[in-house]
Amino acid sequence: MLSAVNIDFSGILIDLIMIVFFGFGAVYTLTVGIVHIVKKKTRTAGYYFLSFLLSGLIGLLIAALVAFLWAMSL
């Protein structure tokens, strides 16, 4: 029964935002961490936390820009 389905769009949007933020943040921070391990550079935990936050925000901005451009092309 399709009419009995209640789709929670706000919940889906929040989940998508969290996935994009943590996905971009984790991938970038892990990549930078591996590069620093290979190059034997020492960084603080604050550096990696700030890197995680900034890359997550940049990922959200990129995703929003792509969604906006896609919506404008419809």
PDB file of N, CA, C, O and CB in Angstrom:
ATOM      1  N   MET A   1       0.835  -1.158   0.000  1.00  0.00           N
ATOM      2  CA  MET A   1       0.000   0.000   0.000  1.00  0.00           C
ATOM      3  C   MET A   1       0.894   1.238   0.000  1.00  0.00           C
ATOM      4  O   MET A   1       1.490   1.589   1.018  1.00  0.00           O
ATOM      5  CB  MET A   1      -0.958  -0.012   1.206  1.00  0.00           C
ATOM      6  N   LEU A   2       0.974   1.876  -1.127  1.00  0.00           N
ATOM      7  CA  LEU A   2       1.834   3.040  -1.265  1.00  0.00           C
ATOM      8  C   LEU A   2       1.310   4.223  -0.476  1.00  0.00           C
ATOM      9  O   LEU A   2       2.099   5.048  -0.013  1.00  0.00           O
ATOM     10  CB  LEU A   2       1.976   3.415  -2.719  1.00  0.00           C
ATOM     11  N   SER A   3       0.013   4.328  -0.312  1.00  0.00           N
ATOM     12  CA  SER A   3      -0.538   5.475   0.399  1.00  0.00           C
ATOM     13  C   SER A   3      -0.223   5.431   1.895  1.00  0.00           C
ATOM     14  O   SER A   3      -0.307   6.461   2.564  1.00  0.00           O
ATOM     15  CB  SER A   3      -2.038   5.540   0.191  1.00  0.00           C
ATOM     16  N   ALA A   4       0.132   4.283   2.425  1.00  0.00           N
ATOM     17  CA  ALA A   4       0.434   4.163   3.846  1.00  0.00           C
ATOM     18  C   ALA A   4       1.884   4.524   4.164  1.00  0.00           C
ATOM     19  O   ALA A   4       2.276   4.544   5.331  1.00  0.00           O
ATOM     20  CB  ALA A   4       0.143   2.754   4.316  1.00  0.00           C
ATOM     21  N   VAL A   5       2.674   4.807   3.146  1.00  0.00           N
ATOM     22  CA  VAL A   5       4.083   5.125   3.355  1.00  0.00           C
ATOM     23  C   VAL A   5       4.201   6.588   3.745  1.00  0.00           C
ATOM     24  O   VAL A   5       3.664   7.465   3.068  1.00  0.00           O
ATOM     25  CB  VAL A   5       4.924   4.821   2.083  1.00  0.00           C
ATOM     26  N   ASN A   6       4.898   6.844   4.823  1.00  0.00           N
ATOM     27  CA  ASN A   6       5.132   8.205   5.283  1.00  0.00           C
ATOM     28  C   ASN A   6       6.621   8.489   5.107  1.00  0.00           C
ATOM     29  O   ASN A   6       7.447   7.956   5.848  1.00  0.00           O
ATOM     30  CB  ASN A   6       4.675   8.401   6.782  1.00  0.00           C
ATOM     31  N   ILE A   7       6.959   9.313   4.146  1.00  0.00           N
ATOM     32  CA  ILE A   7       8.353   9.628   3.861  1.00  0.00           C
ATOM     33  C   ILE A   7       8.742  10.869   4.646  1.00  0.00           C
ATOM     34  O   ILE A   7       8.097  11.912   4.538  1.00  0.00           O
ATOM     35  CB  ILE A   7       8.584   9.838   2.339  1.00  0.00           C
ATOM     36  N   ASP A   8       9.795  10.748   5.432  1.00  0.00           N
ATOM     37  CA  ASP A   8      10.275  11.850   6.252  1.00  0.00           C
ATOM     38  C   ASP A   8      11.438  12.522   5.520  1.00  0.00           C
ATOM     39  O   ASP A   8      12.594  12.131   5.682  1.00  0.00           O
ATOM     40  CB  ASP A   8      10.710  11.351   7.673  1.00  0.00           C
ATOM     41  N   PHE A   9      11.119  13.540   4.712  1.00  0.00           N
ATOM     42  CA  PHE A   9      12.135  14.194   3.896  1.00  0.00           C
ATOM     43  C   PHE A   9      13.157  14.951   4.734  1.00  0.00           C
ATOM     44  O   PHE A   9      14.329  15.016   4.363  1.00  0.00           O
ATOM     45  CB  PHE A   9      11.481  15.137   2.921  1.00  0.00           C
ATOM     46  N   SER A  10      12.736  15.519   5.847  1.00  0.00           N
ATOM     47  CA  SER A  10      13.698  16.245   6.681  1.00  0.00           C
ATOM     48  C   SER A  10      14.701  15.281   7.305  1.00  0.00           C
ATOM     49  O   SER A  10      15.880  15.611   7.430  1.00  0.00           O
ATOM     50  CB  SER A  10      12.970  17.041   7.782  1.00  0.00           C
ATOM     51  N   GLY A  11      14.250  14.110   7.693  1.00  0.00           N
ATOM     52  CA  GLY A  11      15.162  13.101   8.228  1.00  0.00           C
ATOM     53  C   GLY A  11      16.139  12.610   7.179  1.00  0.00           C
ATOM     54  O   GLY A  11      17.316  12.395   7.467  1.00  0.00           O
ATOM     55  N   ILE A  12      15.650  12.434   5.964  1.00  0.00           N
ATOM     56  CA  ILE A  12      16.516  12.008   4.867  1.00  0.00           C
ATOM     57  C   ILE A  12      17.552  13.086   4.568  1.00  0.00           C
ATOM     58  O   ILE A  12      18.715  12.771   4.319  1.00  0.00           O
ATOM     59  CB  ILE A  12      15.684  11.695   3.604  1.00  0.00           C
ATOM     60  N   LEU A  13      17.144  14.348   4.591  1.00  0.00           N
ATOM     61  CA  LEU A  13      18.067  15.451   4.318  1.00  0.00           C
ATOM     62  C   LEU A  13      19.143  15.549   5.393  1.00  0.00           C
ATOM     63  O   LEU A  13      20.314  15.762   5.079  1.00  0.00           O
ATOM     64  CB  LEU A  13      17.302  16.774   4.222  1.00  0.00           C
ATOM     65  N   ILE A  14      18.758  15.396   6.652  1.00  0.00           N
ATOM     66  CA  ILE A  14      19.740  15.440   7.736  1.00  0.00           C
ATOM     67  C   ILE A  14      20.726  14.280   7.608  1.00  0.00           C
ATOM     68  O   ILE A  14      21.929  14.466   7.792  1.00  0.00           O
ATOM     69  CB  ILE A  14      19.036  15.395   9.109  1.00  0.00           C
ATOM     70  N   ASP A  15      20.225  13.091   7.295  1.00  0.00           N
ATOM     71  CA  ASP A  15      21.117  11.943   7.099  1.00  0.00           C
ATOM     72  C   ASP A  15      22.076  12.184   5.943  1.00  0.00           C
ATOM     73  O   ASP A  15      23.259  11.859   6.043  1.00  0.00           O
ATOM     74  CB  ASP A  15      20.305  10.669   6.845  1.00  0.00           C
ATOM     75  N   LEU A  16      21.587  12.741   4.861  1.00  0.00           N
ATOM     76  CA  LEU A  16      22.438  13.017   3.707  1.00  0.00           C
ATOM     77  C   LEU A  16      23.517  14.040   4.048  1.00  0.00           C
ATOM     78  O   LEU A  16      24.669  13.890   3.640  1.00  0.00           O
ATOM     79  CB  LEU A  16      21.595  13.514   2.533  1.00  0.00           C
ATOM     80  N   ILE A  17      23.150  15.071   4.788  1.00  0.00           N
ATOM     81  CA  ILE A  17      24.127  16.082   5.208  1.00  0.00           C
ATOM     82  C   ILE A  17      25.195  15.448   6.087  1.00  0.00           C
ATOM     83  O   ILE A  17      26.382  15.728   5.915  1.00  0.00           O
ATOM     84  CB  ILE A  17      23.432  17.238   5.963  1.00  0.00           C
ATOM     85  N   MET A  18      24.796  14.605   7.019  1.00  0.00           N
ATOM     86  CA  MET A  18      25.759  13.942   7.896  1.00  0.00           C
ATOM     87  C   MET A  18      26.685  13.015   7.113  1.00  0.00           C
ATOM     88  O   MET A  18      27.887  12.973   7.376  1.00  0.00           O
ATOM     89  CB  MET A  18      25.029  13.153   8.980  1.00  0.00           C
ATOM     90  N   ILE A  19      26.141  12.282   6.163  1.00  0.00           N
ATOM     91  CA  ILE A  19      26.953  11.369   5.355  1.00  0.00           C
ATOM     92  C   ILE A  19      27.978  12.145   4.545  1.00  0.00           C
ATOM     93  O   ILE A  19      29.144  11.754   4.489  1.00  0.00           O
ATOM     94  CB  ILE A  19      26.064  10.530   4.423  1.00  0.00           C
ATOM     95  N   VAL A  20      27.562  13.235   3.917  1.00  0.00           N
ATOM     96  CA  VAL A  20      28.489  14.036   3.110  1.00  0.00           C
ATOM     97  C   VAL A  20      29.557  14.672   3.997  1.00  0.00           C
ATOM     98  O   VAL A  20      30.741  14.631   3.661  1.00  0.00           O
ATOM     99  CB  VAL A  20      27.725  15.129   2.326  1.00  0.00           C
ATOM    100  N   PHE A  21      29.155  15.258   5.122  1.00  0.00           N
ATOM    101  CA  PHE A  21      30.103  15.923   6.011  1.00  0.00           C
ATOM    102  C   PHE A  21      31.136  14.937   6.548  1.00  0.00           C
ATOM    103  O   PHE A  21      32.340  15.164   6.424  1.00  0.00           O
ATOM    104  CB  PHE A  21      29.363  16.595   7.170  1.00  0.00           C
ATOM    105  N   PHE A  22      30.666  13.847   7.143  1.00  0.00           N
ATOM    106  CA  PHE A  22      31.601  12.889   7.731  1.00  0.00           C
ATOM    107  C   PHE A  22      32.380  12.126   6.660  1.00  0.00           C
ATOM    108  O   PHE A  22      33.526  11.741   6.889  1.00  0.00           O
ATOM    109  CB  PHE A  22      30.851  11.907   8.624  1.00  0.00           C
ATOM    110  N   GLY A  23      31.775  11.909   5.508  1.00  0.00           N
ATOM    111  CA  GLY A  23      32.480  11.219   4.426  1.00  0.00           C
ATOM    112  C   GLY A  23      33.650  12.032   3.901  1.00  0.00           C
ATOM    113  O   GLY A  23      34.773  11.534   3.829  1.00  0.00           O
ATOM    114  N   PHE A  24      33.394  13.277   3.534  1.00  0.00           N
ATOM    115  CA  PHE A  24      34.474  14.145   3.051  1.00  0.00           C
ATOM    116  C   PHE A  24      35.519  14.355   4.133  1.00  0.00           C
ATOM    117  O   PHE A  24      36.718  14.291   3.861  1.00  0.00           O
ATOM    118  CB  PHE A  24      33.916  15.499   2.588  1.00  0.00           C
ATOM    119  N   GLY A  25      35.071  14.606   5.367  1.00  0.00           N
ATOM    120  CA  GLY A  25      35.998  14.850   6.459  1.00  0.00           C
ATOM    121  C   GLY A  25      36.896  13.657   6.727  1.00  0.00           C
ATOM    122  O   GLY A  25      38.108  13.811   6.879  1.00  0.00           O
ATOM    123  N   ALA A  26      36.316  12.479   6.786  1.00  0.00           N
ATOM    124  CA  ALA A  26      37.093  11.281   7.095  1.00  0.00           C
ATOM    125  C   ALA A  26      38.061  10.937   5.976  1.00  0.00           C
ATOM    126  O   ALA A  26      39.222  10.623   6.239  1.00  0.00           O
ATOM    127  CB  ALA A  26      36.168  10.105   7.354  1.00  0.00           C
ATOM    128  N   VAL A  27      37.605  10.990   4.737  1.00  0.00           N
ATOM    129  CA  VAL A  27      38.479  10.632   3.612  1.00  0.00           C
ATOM    130  C   VAL A  27      39.650  11.599   3.513  1.00  0.00           C
ATOM    131  O   VAL A  27      40.789  11.169   3.333  1.00  0.00           O
ATOM    132  CB  VAL A  27      37.687  10.624   2.289  1.00  0.00           C
ATOM    133  N   TYR A  28      39.391  12.888   3.626  1.00  0.00           N
ATOM    134  CA  TYR A  28      40.476  13.863   3.514  1.00  0.00           C
ATOM    135  C   TYR A  28      41.453  13.737   4.686  1.00  0.00           C
ATOM    136  O   TYR A  28      42.669  13.747   4.491  1.00  0.00           O
ATOM    137  CB  TYR A  28      39.906  15.289   3.452  1.00  0.00           C
ATOM    138  N   THR A  29      40.915  13.620   5.902  1.00  0.00           N
ATOM    139  CA  THR A  29      41.780  13.544   7.069  1.00  0.00           C
ATOM    140  C   THR A  29      42.624  12.275   7.055  1.00  0.00           C
ATOM    141  O   THR A  29      43.803  12.317   7.404  1.00  0.00           O
ATOM    142  CB  THR A  29      40.951  13.606   8.343  1.00  0.00           C
ATOM    143  N   LEU A  30      42.045  11.159   6.662  1.00  0.00           N
ATOM    144  CA  LEU A  30      42.826   9.928   6.554  1.00  0.00           C
ATOM    145  C   LEU A  30      43.910  10.045   5.487  1.00  0.00           C
ATOM    146  O   LEU A  30      45.031   9.575   5.685  1.00  0.00           O
ATOM    147  CB  LEU A  30      41.910   8.748   6.238  1.00  0.00           C
ATOM    148  N   THR A  31      43.585  10.662   4.371  1.00  0.00           N
ATOM    149  CA  THR A  31      44.573  10.845   3.310  1.00  0.00           C
ATOM    150  C   THR A  31      45.719  11.725   3.786  1.00  0.00           C
ATOM    151  O   THR A  31      46.886  11.401   3.567  1.00  0.00           O
ATOM    152  CB  THR A  31      43.920  11.457   2.064  1.00  0.00           C
ATOM    153  N   VAL A  32      45.394  12.830   4.433  1.00  0.00           N
ATOM    154  CA  VAL A  32      46.438  13.724   4.944  1.00  0.00           C
ATOM    155  C   VAL A  32      47.258  13.019   6.016  1.00  0.00           C
ATOM    156  O   VAL A  32      48.479  13.170   6.054  1.00  0.00           O
ATOM    157  CB  VAL A  32      45.819  15.021   5.512  1.00  0.00           C
ATOM    158  N   GLY A  33      46.611  12.256   6.883  1.00  0.00           N
ATOM    159  CA  GLY A  33      47.326  11.519   7.916  1.00  0.00           C
ATOM    160  C   GLY A  33      48.297  10.506   7.350  1.00  0.00           C
ATOM    161  O   GLY A  33      49.418  10.372   7.839  1.00  0.00           O
ATOM    162  N   ILE A  34      47.873   9.793   6.322  1.00  0.00           N
ATOM    163  CA  ILE A  34      48.757   8.810   5.684  1.00  0.00           C
ATOM    164  C   ILE A  34      49.936   9.499   5.013  1.00  0.00           C
ATOM    165  O   ILE A  34      51.065   9.017   5.103  1.00  0.00           O
ATOM    166  CB  ILE A  34      47.981   7.971   4.655  1.00  0.00           C
ATOM    167  N   VAL A  35      49.692  10.609   4.348  1.00  0.00           N
ATOM    168  CA  VAL A  35      50.786  11.353   3.710  1.00  0.00           C
ATOM    169  C   VAL A  35      51.774  11.839   4.749  1.00  0.00           C
ATOM    170  O   VAL A  35      52.983  11.787   4.527  1.00  0.00           O
ATOM    171  CB  VAL A  35      50.241  12.543   2.904  1.00  0.00           C
ATOM    172  N   HIS A  36      51.272  12.314   5.890  1.00  0.00           N
ATOM    173  CA  HIS A  36      52.174  12.781   6.943  1.00  0.00           C
ATOM    174  C   HIS A  36      52.954  11.640   7.580  1.00  0.00           C
ATOM    175  O   HIS A  36      54.107  11.822   7.970  1.00  0.00           O
ATOM    176  CB  HIS A  36      51.389  13.520   8.010  1.00  0.00           C
ATOM    177  N   ILE A  37      52.345  10.474   7.690  1.00  0.00           N
ATOM    178  CA  ILE A  37      53.068   9.320   8.211  1.00  0.00           C
ATOM    179  C   ILE A  37      54.190   8.927   7.260  1.00  0.00           C
ATOM    180  O   ILE A  37      55.306   8.644   7.697  1.00  0.00           O
ATOM    181  CB  ILE A  37      52.114   8.135   8.431  1.00  0.00           C
ATOM    182  N   VAL A  38      53.901   8.910   5.956  1.00  0.00           N
ATOM    183  CA  VAL A  38      54.916   8.543   4.971  1.00  0.00           C
ATOM    184  C   VAL A  38      56.051   9.565   4.961  1.00  0.00           C
ATOM    185  O   VAL A  38      57.221   9.192   4.875  1.00  0.00           O
ATOM    186  CB  VAL A  38      54.291   8.428   3.570  1.00  0.00           C
ATOM    187  N   LYS A  39      55.712  10.854   5.048  1.00  0.00           N
ATOM    188  CA  LYS A  39      56.734  11.904   5.037  1.00  0.00           C
ATOM    189  C   LYS A  39      57.362  12.135   6.411  1.00  0.00           C
ATOM    190  O   LYS A  39      58.263  12.961   6.558  1.00  0.00           O
ATOM    191  CB  LYS A  39      56.132  13.197   4.534  1.00  0.00           C
ATOM    192  N   LYS A  40      56.875  11.393   7.423  1.00  0.00           N
ATOM    193  CA  LYS A  40      57.383  11.482   8.794  1.00  0.00           C
ATOM    194  C   LYS A  40      57.274  12.896   9.379  1.00  0.00           C
ATOM    195  O   LYS A  40      58.196  13.390  10.029  1.00  0.00           O
ATOM    196  CB  LYS A  40      58.831  11.028   8.832  1.00  0.00           C
ATOM    197  N   LYS A  41      56.132  13.528   9.134  1.00  0.00           N
ATOM    198  CA  LYS A  41      55.845  14.840   9.722  1.00  0.00           C
ATOM    199  C   LYS A  41      54.999  14.628  10.970  1.00  0.00           C
ATOM    200  O   LYS A  41      54.132  13.755  11.004  1.00  0.00           O
ATOM    201  CB  LYS A  41      55.113  15.783   8.698  1.00  0.00           C
ATOM    202  N   THR A  42      55.254  15.422  11.977  1.00  0.00           N
ATOM    203  CA  THR A  42      54.456  15.319  13.197  1.00  0.00           C
ATOM    204  C   THR A  42      53.464  16.477  13.245  1.00  0.00           C
ATOM    205  O   THR A  42      53.831  17.637  13.062  1.00  0.00           O
ATOM    206  CB  THR A  42      55.365  15.316  14.460  1.00  0.00           C
ATOM    207  N   ARG A  43      52.222  16.143  13.491  1.00  0.00           N
ATOM    208  CA  ARG A  43      51.148  17.127  13.619  1.00  0.00           C
ATOM    209  C   ARG A  43      50.371  16.832  14.889  1.00  0.00           C
ATOM    210  O   ARG A  43      50.388  15.707  15.389  1.00  0.00           O
ATOM    211  CB  ARG A  43      50.209  17.109  12.374  1.00  0.00           C
ATOM    212  N   THR A  44      49.694  17.837  15.407  1.00  0.00           N
ATOM    213  CA  THR A  44      48.898  17.659  16.623  1.00  0.00           C
ATOM    214  C   THR A  44      47.509  17.132  16.272  1.00  0.00           C
ATOM    215  O   THR A  44      47.090  17.148  15.115  1.00  0.00           O
ATOM    216  CB  THR A  44      48.787  18.990  17.404  1.00  0.00           C
ATOM    217  N   ALA A  45      46.814  16.668  17.300  1.00  0.00           N
ATOM    218  CA  ALA A  45      45.444  16.191  17.099  1.00  0.00           C
ATOM    219  C   ALA A  45      44.531  17.351  16.694  1.00  0.00           C
ATOM    220  O   ALA A  45      43.576  17.161  15.941  1.00  0.00           O
ATOM    221  CB  ALA A  45      44.910  15.510  18.384  1.00  0.00           C
ATOM    222  N   GLY A  46      44.828  18.544  17.194  1.00  0.00           N
ATOM    223  CA  GLY A  46      44.036  19.719  16.818  1.00  0.00           C
ATOM    224  C   GLY A  46      44.129  20.026  15.333  1.00  0.00           C
ATOM    225  O   GLY A  46      43.157  20.465  14.719  1.00  0.00           O
ATOM    226  N   TYR A  47      45.307  19.792  14.760  1.00  0.00           N
ATOM    227  CA  TYR A  47      45.491  20.004  13.329  1.00  0.00           C
ATOM    228  C   TYR A  47      44.579  19.078  12.530  1.00  0.00           C
ATOM    229  O   TYR A  47      43.937  19.510  11.573  1.00  0.00           O
ATOM    230  CB  TYR A  47      46.959  19.779  12.933  1.00  0.00           C
ATOM    231  N   TYR A  48      44.520  17.802  12.924  1.00  0.00           N
ATOM    232  CA  TYR A  48      43.681  16.850  12.201  1.00  0.00           C
ATOM    233  C   TYR A  48      42.198  17.115  12.448  1.00  0.00           C
ATOM    234  O   TYR A  48      41.380  16.905  11.552  1.00  0.00           O
ATOM    235  CB  TYR A  48      44.032  15.419  12.608  1.00  0.00           C
ATOM    236  N   PHE A  49      41.838  17.573  13.650  1.00  0.00           N
ATOM    237  CA  PHE A  49      40.446  17.909  13.929  1.00  0.00           C
ATOM    238  C   PHE A  49      39.998  19.101  13.096  1.00  0.00           C
ATOM    239  O   PHE A  49      38.910  19.088  12.521  1.00  0.00           O
ATOM    240  CB  PHE A  49      40.254  18.205  15.418  1.00  0.00           C
ATOM    241  N   LEU A  50      40.835  20.129  13.030  1.00  0.00           N
ATOM    242  CA  LEU A  50      40.520  21.293  12.204  1.00  0.00           C
ATOM    243  C   LEU A  50      40.455  20.909  10.727  1.00  0.00           C
ATOM    244  O   LEU A  50      39.598  21.398   9.990  1.00  0.00           O
ATOM    245  CB  LEU A  50      41.564  22.401  12.419  1.00  0.00           C
ATOM    246  N   SER A  51      41.354  20.042  10.303  1.00  0.00           N
ATOM    247  CA  SER A  51      41.349  19.550   8.929  1.00  0.00           C
ATOM    248  C   SER A  51      40.043  18.806   8.628  1.00  0.00           C
ATOM    249  O   SER A  51      39.462  18.958   7.554  1.00  0.00           O
ATOM    250  CB  SER A  51      42.561  18.629   8.684  1.00  0.00           C
ATOM    251  N   PHE A  52      39.593  17.997   9.598  1.00  0.00           N
ATOM    252  CA  PHE A  52      38.341  17.259   9.450  1.00  0.00           C
ATOM    253  C   PHE A  52      37.160  18.211   9.301  1.00  0.00           C
ATOM    254  O   PHE A  52      36.323  18.038   8.414  1.00  0.00           O
ATOM    255  CB  PHE A  52      38.123  16.332  10.650  1.00  0.00           C
ATOM    256  N   LEU A  53      37.094  19.218  10.171  1.00  0.00           N
ATOM    257  CA  LEU A  53      35.971  20.164  10.128  1.00  0.00           C
ATOM    258  C   LEU A  53      35.959  20.970   8.830  1.00  0.00           C
ATOM    259  O   LEU A  53      34.914  21.125   8.198  1.00  0.00           O
ATOM    260  CB  LEU A  53      36.034  21.114  11.326  1.00  0.00           C
ATOM    261  N   LEU A  54      37.117  21.476   8.440  1.00  0.00           N
ATOM    262  CA  LEU A  54      37.171  22.294   7.222  1.00  0.00           C
ATOM    263  C   LEU A  54      36.847  21.479   5.973  1.00  0.00           C
ATOM    264  O   LEU A  54      36.109  21.941   5.104  1.00  0.00           O
ATOM    265  CB  LEU A  54      38.550  22.930   7.076  1.00  0.00           C
ATOM    266  N   SER A  55      37.393  20.277   5.881  1.00  0.00           N
ATOM    267  CA  SER A  55      37.108  19.471   4.697  1.00  0.00           C
ATOM    268  C   SER A  55      35.650  19.037   4.671  1.00  0.00           C
ATOM    269  O   SER A  55      35.065  18.923   3.594  1.00  0.00           O
ATOM    270  CB  SER A  55      38.023  18.247   4.652  1.00  0.00           C
ATOM    271  N   GLY A  56      35.051  18.792   5.827  1.00  0.00           N
ATOM    272  CA  GLY A  56      33.629  18.466   5.871  1.00  0.00           C
ATOM    273  C   GLY A  56      32.771  19.628   5.411  1.00  0.00           C
ATOM    274  O   GLY A  56      31.812  19.435   4.664  1.00  0.00           O
ATOM    275  N   LEU A  57      33.107  20.835   5.850  1.00  0.00           N
ATOM    276  CA  LEU A  57      32.349  22.016   5.410  1.00  0.00           C
ATOM    277  C   LEU A  57      32.537  22.282   3.916  1.00  0.00           C
ATOM    278  O   LEU A  57      31.585  22.632   3.218  1.00  0.00           O
ATOM    279  CB  LEU A  57      32.777  23.249   6.214  1.00  0.00           C
ATOM    280  N   ILE A  58      33.749  22.117   3.438  1.00  0.00           N
ATOM    281  CA  ILE A  58      33.994  22.302   2.001  1.00  0.00           C
ATOM    282  C   ILE A  58      33.233  21.253   1.201  1.00  0.00           C
ATOM    283  O   ILE A  58      32.691  21.557   0.139  1.00  0.00           O
ATOM    284  CB  ILE A  58      35.509  22.223   1.685  1.00  0.00           C
ATOM    285  N   GLY A  59      33.189  20.029   1.701  1.00  0.00           N
ATOM    286  CA  GLY A  59      32.403  18.989   1.041  1.00  0.00           C
ATOM    287  C   GLY A  59      30.931  19.333   0.984  1.00  0.00           C
ATOM    288  O   GLY A  59      30.276  19.090  -0.030  1.00  0.00           O
ATOM    289  N   LEU A  60      30.394  19.902   2.070  1.00  0.00           N
ATOM    290  CA  LEU A  60      28.988  20.319   2.068  1.00  0.00           C
ATOM    291  C   LEU A  60      28.742  21.440   1.069  1.00  0.00           C
ATOM    292  O   LEU A  60      27.720  21.453   0.382  1.00  0.00           O
ATOM    293  CB  LEU A  60      28.562  20.768   3.465  1.00  0.00           C
ATOM    294  N   LEU A  61      29.676  22.378   0.988  1.00  0.00           N
ATOM    295  CA  LEU A  61      29.529  23.471   0.017  1.00  0.00           C
ATOM    296  C   LEU A  61      29.562  22.951  -1.415  1.00  0.00           C
ATOM    297  O   LEU A  61      28.786  23.397  -2.260  1.00  0.00           O
ATOM    298  CB  LEU A  61      30.634  24.513   0.216  1.00  0.00           C
ATOM    299  N   ILE A  62      30.452  22.016  -1.682  1.00  0.00           N
ATOM    300  CA  ILE A  62      30.525  21.430  -3.028  1.00  0.00           C
ATOM    301  C   ILE A  62      29.242  20.673  -3.345  1.00  0.00           C
ATOM    302  O   ILE A  62      28.707  20.796  -4.447  1.00  0.00           O
ATOM    303  CB  ILE A  62      31.746  20.486  -3.150  1.00  0.00           C
ATOM    304  N   ALA A  63      28.741  19.888  -2.385  1.00  0.00           N
ATOM    305  CA  ALA A  63      27.500  19.148  -2.603  1.00  0.00           C
ATOM    306  C   ALA A  63      26.318  20.087  -2.825  1.00  0.00           C
ATOM    307  O   ALA A  63      25.452  19.818  -3.657  1.00  0.00           O
ATOM    308  CB  ALA A  63      27.220  18.231  -1.418  1.00  0.00           C
ATOM    309  N   ALA A  64      26.287  21.192  -2.074  1.00  0.00           N
ATOM    310  CA  ALA A  64      25.200  22.160  -2.246  1.00  0.00           C
ATOM    311  C   ALA A  64      25.279  22.838  -3.611  1.00  0.00           C
ATOM    312  O   ALA A  64      24.258  23.070  -4.258  1.00  0.00           O
ATOM    313  CB  ALA A  64      25.242  23.215  -1.131  1.00  0.00           C
ATOM    314  N   LEU A  65      26.490  23.151  -4.040  1.00  0.00           N
ATOM    315  CA  LEU A  65      26.665  23.764  -5.356  1.00  0.00           C
ATOM    316  C   LEU A  65      26.246  22.811  -6.472  1.00  0.00           C
ATOM    317  O   LEU A  65      25.574  23.215  -7.422  1.00  0.00           O
ATOM    318  CB  LEU A  65      28.120  24.192  -5.552  1.00  0.00           C
ATOM    319  N   VAL A  66      26.642  21.558  -6.354  1.00  0.00           N
ATOM    320  CA  VAL A  66      26.250  20.566  -7.364  1.00  0.00           C
ATOM    321  C   VAL A  66      24.734  20.393  -7.377  1.00  0.00           C
ATOM    322  O   VAL A  66      24.131  20.321  -8.448  1.00  0.00           O
ATOM    323  CB  VAL A  66      26.942  19.205  -7.094  1.00  0.00           C
ATOM    324  N   ALA A  67      24.107  20.326  -6.195  1.00  0.00           N
ATOM    325  CA  ALA A  67      22.652  20.180  -6.131  1.00  0.00           C
ATOM    326  C   ALA A  67      21.945  21.404  -6.714  1.00  0.00           C
ATOM    327  O   ALA A  67      20.935  21.272  -7.406  1.00  0.00           O
ATOM    328  CB  ALA A  67      22.205  19.956  -4.682  1.00  0.00           C
ATOM    329  N   PHE A  68      22.478  22.593  -6.432  1.00  0.00           N
ATOM    330  CA  PHE A  68      21.887  23.815  -6.966  1.00  0.00           C
ATOM    331  C   PHE A  68      21.988  23.847  -8.491  1.00  0.00           C
ATOM    332  O   PHE A  68      21.014  24.150  -9.180  1.00  0.00           O
ATOM    333  CB  PHE A  68      22.573  25.050  -6.361  1.00  0.00           C
ATOM    334  N   LEU A  69      23.167  23.536  -9.006  1.00  0.00           N
ATOM    335  CA  LEU A  69      23.350  23.546 -10.475  1.00  0.00           C
ATOM    336  C   LEU A  69      22.485  22.472 -11.137  1.00  0.00           C
ATOM    337  O   LEU A  69      21.952  22.687 -12.225  1.00  0.00           O
ATOM    338  CB  LEU A  69      24.846  23.322 -10.843  1.00  0.00           C
ATOM    339  N   TRP A  70      22.346  21.323 -10.482  1.00  0.00           N
ATOM    340  CA  TRP A  70      21.497  20.274 -11.034  1.00  0.00           C
ATOM    341  C   TRP A  70      20.028  20.724 -11.041  1.00  0.00           C
ATOM    342  O   TRP A  70      19.306  20.484 -12.008  1.00  0.00           O
ATOM    343  CB  TRP A  70      21.660  18.967 -10.224  1.00  0.00           C
ATOM    344  N   ALA A  71      19.592  21.381  -9.951  1.00  0.00           N
ATOM    345  CA  ALA A  71      18.210  21.842  -9.875  1.00  0.00           C
ATOM    346  C   ALA A  71      17.927  22.944 -10.907  1.00  0.00           C
ATOM    347  O   ALA A  71      16.820  23.024 -11.438  1.00  0.00           O
ATOM    348  CB  ALA A  71      17.904  22.352  -8.463  1.00  0.00           C
ATOM    349  N   MET A  72      18.920  23.786 -11.188  1.00  0.00           N
ATOM    350  CA  MET A  72      18.732  24.854 -12.164  1.00  0.00           C
ATOM    351  C   MET A  72      18.668  24.310 -13.595  1.00  0.00           C
ATOM    352  O   MET A  72      18.097  24.946 -14.481  1.00  0.00           O
ATOM    353  CB  MET A  72      19.859  25.874 -12.045  1.00  0.00           C
ATOM    354  N   SER A  73      19.252  23.140 -13.811  1.00  0.00           N
ATOM    355  CA  SER A  73      19.251  22.588 -15.167  1.00  0.00           C
ATOM    356  C   SER A  73      17.953  21.866 -15.501  1.00  0.00           C
ATOM    357  O   SER A  73      17.717  21.531 -16.662  1.00  0.00           O
ATOM    358  CB  SER A  73      20.414  21.639 -15.339  1.00  0.00           C
ATOM    359  N   LEU A  74      17.105  21.620 -14.500  1.00  0.00           N
ATOM    360  CA  LEU A  74      15.842  20.906 -14.756  1.00  0.00           C
ATOM    361  C   LEU A  74      14.833  21.777 -15.451  1.00  0.00           C
ATOM    362  O   LEU A  74      13.723  21.328 -15.737  1.00  0.00           O
ATOM    363  CB  LEU A  74      15.251  20.392 -13.465  1.00  0.00           C
TER     364      LEU A  74
END
